[in-house]
Amino acid sequence: MFNLKNKVALITGAGGEHGIGRAIALRFAREGADIVICDLNANARGDWAGLPAVAEEIEAMGRRVLATEVDVTSAEQVEQMVNTARARFGKIDILVNNAGAPAGPDRVPVAELEEDVFDHVQRVNVKGTFLCSRAVVRHLIKRNNGGKIINISSTSGLRGTARFAAYCSSKFAVIGFTQCLAQEMGPYGIQVNAICPGLIETERLHGIASGLKPTGTSIEDFRAQMVERSSQNNPLGRIGQPEDVANVAAFLASPDGDYMTGQAISVSGGAAMVH
């Protein structure tokens, strides 16, 4: 277990029922942190209430929580979120940049990739990471008490893949941004790292399947094929779960990860081995 007692963590993109953001928020809360969660909207669907449901889970653990709807591509909204969190909790210790653009329309060959689709992926995945990091590190520098920034990249940020040009380029950029920020923040005792998940069984699989499925194949059938193929080709024999990413995030956020910075850590069951 990792000790996050008396820490305040901000996690973006945390409203999904089966998402990485929710898994990280709950893991951090179990480790003793108070939590700020945000998403573009409540992310409610069907029987899932979205952000309010995640907030209730965190409160049930006895932790304080602030849930807010935020567009991470808006500097004004990001600054307001950080200021509200500081007013509520007095500080922010940990930032997890998890918010990502929806998958689907971007998973096409470059020759067919629309400019507005490409731009949207970059705005959310790259600009959103920049804006949230800038707002939080300004606070961390003034506090002069260290801190942690964890950026969610992807194994697609380590290796290019056909039909993933918009996504891969954004996740490569996140790793480059992580390395730059890590060097800048080192003198302040702030560690900055990236986690690179492989294929994880979240809601995003539906969008990925919708963009990649062959004509005549249903989204659900192709999604099931993706899960099966990922499991068969993975050295550990299964597709990744959100909790697999949350476990690594908890380590990086804790004092145990204090001597790691500027790293891009593959969490892929060995599907992407970094050297």
N, C-alpha and C positions, 0 to 999 in steps of 0.2 A: 504494500500500500504506500501511496505517496502523500505526504503531508502538505495540504493546501489550506490549513487552518488560518483564519484571519486574512485570507487573500480575497481579492475581488477580481473576478474574471469576466471579460466581455466576449461573447461568442456571436458572430454574425451568421445569418442563414440557419437559424436554429428551430424553425417552426415545423419542419417535416416530421411525420410520425415515425418514419423509418430512416431518418437522415443522420448524417455524420454529426451535424451541429447539435441535435438533440442528445445523441450519445455522449458527446464531449461535455455538454452542459450537465447532464446527470452524473457523469463520472466525477467531474470537478466538484459537484455538490456533495457527493459521497465522501470526497476527500476533505471536506470542510470549508470549501470556498462559498462565498456569496456570489450570485450570478446575475449578470446583465445579458439578456438574450434579445436578439432582434431578427426581423425578417422583412422582406418587401411588403408583405401583407400578413394577415393572421395565419395564412396557409391552412385554413380549415377545409376539410373535404369529407363528405360522407359523415361517418360517426366520429371523425377526428376534429377536435376543436382548434388545433393549431397551437400558436404561441400560448394562449391561456392554459391549455392542457399541460404544456411543458412547465409553465410557471407553477401550476398546482402540484406537479410531481416534485419540483424543487422545494416548494414550501412544505410538502409532506415530510421531507427529510430534515426539517427544522432550519433550513437555510433561508436567508433573505433573497429576494429576486425582484428584478425590474424587467418587464417585458415591453417592448416598444416596436412599432412598425417604422422601418427606416429604409430609404433607398440609399444604398451605399455608394451610388454614383453621384450623389448630391453632397457637395462639401458642406452646405448649410445644414442639412439634416444630420450628417455625421457629427459635426461640431455640436449641434444641439443635443444629440444622444450622449456624447462624452460629457458635456457639461451637466446634463441631467443626472447621469450616473455618478459623477463626482459630488453633486449636491446631495444625492441620496446616500451614498456610501462613504464619501470623504476622499475616495481614491480609486484608482484602477491599477492593478498589479499585472494582469495578464490579458493579452488580446489574442483571440483566435480568429483569423480571417478565413472564414469558411464559406461565405456567401458565393454562389456561382450562378452563371447564366444558365437558363434551362437548356437542356440538350434536345436536339432534334433537327431544327431547320439548318443548323450549321454543319451537319454531318453529310456533306455532299462534296464531290470533286471541286477543286478550286475554280475550274471553268464554269461551274454552275453556282458558285457561292455568291449570294447577294451582298452588296456593300453594307447595307444596314444591318444584316445579320452578323457579318464579321465585326462591325463596329460595336454592336451590342455586347458580344462576347468579350471584347477587349475592355469595354467600359466597366462591366461588372467584375470580371476576374482580375483585371490589372489595375484600372483606375480605382475600383472599390478597395482593393488591398492597399494601394497607396494612400488614399484619403483617410481610411481608418487608422493605418499605421502612423501617418503624420500627426493626426489629432492626439493619439495616445502617447506617442513618444515625446511630444512637446510637454505633456503632463508628467511623464516619467522623468524627463531630464530635470524639470523644476523640482520634483520631489527628491531627486538624488538618492534614491533608495533601491536602485536596480529595477528589474522587471523582465517580463518574458513576452516576446512576440512569436506566434506560431502561425505560419501561413500554410494553408492547404493547397498544395500544387497537385501533381498527379504523376504517375509513371508516364503519362503522355507529355510531361514536361521534361522527360529524360530521353525520349525516343519518338521520332515522328512516325505518323501512321497515315496512310491514304484516307481521305475523306474526313480527317480530323484537323485540317490546317488551321482553322480559326481557334479551336480549342487547344491544340498543341502549342501554337505560337503564344497564346495567353499564359499557358502554364510554364513554358520555358521562361517567359518574362517574369513570372512570379519567383522562380528560382534565382534569376539574375538580380531581381530587386532584393530578395532575401540576403544574398551575399553582400550587396552594397550596403544595405542597412546594418547588417551584422558588423561590418567593419567600422561604420560610423558610431554605432552604439556601444561597442566594446569598452571604450574608456569610461562609460557611465555605468558599467556593470549590468548592462541589458543584453540578454541573449536573444538572438533572432534565428529561427530555424524554419525549415519547410518540411512538411510531411507529404510524401508522394504515394497516395493510395493507388492500388491497382483497381480492377473492377470490383466494386463493392455493391452488395445487394441493398440498394436504396430505391426510392421513388424515381431517381434519375434513369434507372434502367428502362423504364417505360419510354421516356423520351429518346434515349439512345436507340432502342429497338425500332421506334417509329421512323427514325431517320435512316436506318441501315437495312431494314427488312426488305427482302426481295418482293417484287410484285406477286400478288396472289398468296402471300403468307401473312397471317394475322400478327398483330403486334404482340399479343400474349404468347403465341406459339414461338415467335422469333426470340422473345425475351427468355422463354424457357430453354431454347437452344443455346442462347448466350451463356446462361448459368451453367448448363451441362458442359459446354465446351470449355468454359473457364475452369471448371472443377477438374475436368479430365487433363487439361494441359498444365495445371498448377502442381508444383512439386509437393505441396502439402495436401493436395487432393480435394480442395474445396474453394468456393468463392469467398471473398472477404466479407466481413460483417462490420457495421458501423462501430461496434465495440472494439474491434481490432485497431481501428484508428484512434479511438478514444484512449485506449491503453497507452499508446505511444505519446499522445498529447499530454496525458497526465504525468508521464515521466519527464517530458521536456519542461512542463510548467513547474515542476517541483524542484527543490534544492538539489536532488540527485542529478539533474541535468545542467547544473551550473557551469560545467566546463565544456559544454557543447554549444557552438554557435556557427552560423553560416552553412549549416548542413542541409542536404536534401536527402531525407530518409525514406527509402522505399518500404512501403507496407503493402506487400503484394503476395505474400506466401511464397516468395522466391520466383514469381513470374518475371520480375524485372530485377536483376542482380546488378547493383552499382559497383563499379570499380574505380 
